[in-house]
């Protein structure tokens, strides 16, 4: 039941053999909770974040958001400061938080159909910026694998190759071959 992990030859990493019980597909990285004791920043409190999140999730308009905030002020018992006064205050906080990741861009796509022009909103993120965000995240980065691997399981006589990522594994192997042969 051994598992053999062969890396692409250009990586110069020796093949490794693991017992079935010891095999780990990805490096074991201890998941530590973020050290941030206030993950709701830039909001003043967790309560304010939860109210802003609710307003966003349910799609409250400005008037509804202002009503919700008035209710929160009436209900507050003094455990946390609730500083929002209106929708604009929440919007300013969401804008401050949005700079931590790549923003969505909106484009209008026009399509002619049935002698009429139809406009569709297309929302997307810049893939390079999003990839940079993910690579810069210390909790996500250790889980990225940059060298392709070939995995095989010992069947009692020989190692038989198996694929654990059917959509990309061969493509990444071929790309690494291409890069190293300057195609």
ABEGO torsion letter per residue (X at the ends): XBBBBBBBAAAGBBBBBBBAAABBABBBBBBBBBABABAAOABABAAAAAAAAAAAAAGBBAAAAAAAAAAAAAABAGABBBABABAAAAAAAAAAAAAABBBBBBBBBBBBBGGBBBBBBBBBBBAAAAAAAAAABAAAAAABBABBBBBBBBAGABBBBBBABAAAAAAAAAAAAAAAAGX
